[in-house]
């Protein structure tokens, strides 16, 4: 039976913890009382989210540890111990395998120098949140619409727990999910003054919440993620708990929150584009999320269903009669969840109020489009991070991941709005060294015996991005890279933080070159990035 952790009071003080990148400190105690100043949300600097693997070798015992976590039937035993990175070879027998780990927030100068680090509480005796270490799409960062708060998502679970990212939520249990444990997902909000708040949700059962944005004007949270890890048809709560969600931030400690059913705010079906309906609930496997000019935008770039592209929520009902369009000027942000009939949800899906952004791809199950993060430089210039296709074809003669190196769409795409449609101007790749392996100190060398391919990672594209525009039209973009490698789960690879400059008026990427600011250490993964505008 799903159970709830008993938690203490929220809203306590979190002191800034100065950490060397790649190390972990003990979370500061969560007390009641006035918040102290902190150094993470500094104007003119970046905030980077990252996670560090903390489980020991004996946390998983080959031939003994039963997987998936909480399984009752079709159980298997682990094939690797808990040591990093070999632990993730357990995915060969348990496709749901993952291990939770702490979330760290670094304040960085624009050049990438760490000036402060804050650890999100992990102790289960108070409000807390963790991430799943190999889950590459998690802990994306967003500033609130007024720029005063930082939001991201994670799990209300103990650190070093297996298979949490594919667990059910306590209020939405799929009996066909092979993972038998249940944990709430939650939005973390780092509020002015350095105070954390957490809002639990039953959304994203069987999968993960990726990003959240706080609309400060109306005190609403928008969320992006995916749901489901069981059979078809999926339960009503799984379908309703996927994709785009809306919620009201809680001001209560986690132990006192009454968590209701998921509250979806957006729905899309490929039938809007004239395609045949596929698995209900999987056309909205969203990853990137942003709010620009009172419009909620989301991206889909993975999964075996739907269209990998950029979407927006249409609150007018008039923007896209055929599934493609542009936001209506002056349209309001969504204010409430979609109304739906639970009796027909498994066959019809959610009401459709989302559109593909005019000019972006509409191909079903694309093999060339993998959008992730996005950032508007202005109303007519949109930068989109393309993660790459994840294919780890390797040529030992050249020491190159050849598929990654040959991609033309992976990296940083610049889109411009002209004559009522968005057009791809160019893609910036130079300096990313796509497909070229790089070394990581204290990381395994040679080949992974489970895959027969080199452990050494190579950049495959970009995931999350942020940026700023200077008065002279110079655009600076920071991004976190995706990887290919011989690891069983490439989401656990040490990846990179990179930076590139562009010009608003530029029509080619001829002079744009990425510079690597930071490479994750062994046992560390970089996730979200956001720029805090200067005063």
PyMOL commands that set and color helices and strands:
alter all, ss='L'
color gray80, all
select helices_A, chain A and resi 57-59+86-92+164-166+236-240+254-256+270-273+345-348+402-406+490-492
alter helices_A, ss='H'
color red, helices_A
select strands_A, chain A and resi 46-52+66-67+76-77+100-108+114-119+131-132+142-143+150-155+185-191+195-201+209-215+220-225+243-247+286-292+295-300+309-313+324-325+354-357+371-378+381-386+394-395+400-401+411-418+421-428+447-448+453-454+458-469+474-484+496-503+515-519+524-531
alter strands_A, ss='S'
color yellow, strands_A
deselect
rebuild
show_as cartoon
